[in-house]
């Protein structure tokens, strides 16, 4: 009789075992399954073994939303990756353009110099050649004298020998040290490197404990202390490591820059101390004038 009711609508669903069950959904009432009689199952407002009305559609919508969210996440990741690759490509292109620009500038300068040389007469070219030869001879002569005076190496001297060294060399870095002071030993390593790089300056050290007269006269109270001499006069004192980082881990280039600021050595951009600019002293004094000290 229930099945015959035209307004109730007949429906079919799958049981857990996979078999079909037939019943009639009674709006707002009971549903009858498995036929009539004592074996029939009654469930209010839906089918036995099936989800309540509307729950299947809700799960379907939730699955669709999860799928859309996952798709959007993948799309966002792809977009970020694409933006990163695009930025990298733009940076590489900019660097390449800059390199080409610099190369072109150098090429233009070279071409201009070559054109200037082409326009020179043979007499002008000969004068340039003679000037270069003269510079090379002066450099060789100066290097020989510097090395004879102890330049190019880092050595310890006695107190009584300092004044003779100060008379011969126009630029001196004097390190007052004590063997038992770790910072003095550390500074020695960096000064030894710089002495080999800067032949224009004499790098020496004296034991402060064995040089009481010199230490007192120059006002040395803290070790390590470096005294920078120019033309026999103290032009600056470096006490400790404050001027080149203040830490024991300072680099040789930091010490080099600090010394160059006081023009006791040539700057890093000037090369190894034997370039053409070294033909004039750091403060403008001519080499021939400096060599008179010899």
Secondary structure, DSSP 8 states (H G I E B T S, - for coil): --TT-TTT-EEEEE-TTS-EEEEE--TTSEEEESSSSTT-EEEETS-TTS--TTHHHHHHHHHHHHHHHHHHHHHHHHHHHHHHHHHHHHHHHHHHHHHHHHHHHHHHHHHHHHHHHHHS-HHHHHHHHHHHHHHHHHHHHHHHHHHHTTTTSEEE--GGGHHHHHHH-SEEEEEEE-TT-HHHHHHHHHHHHHHHH-TTSEEEEEEGGG-HHHHHHTT--SSSEEEEEETTEEEEEEETTGGGTSSTT--HHHHHHHHHHTTSS--GGG-SS-SGGGGB-TTS-BHHHHHTT-
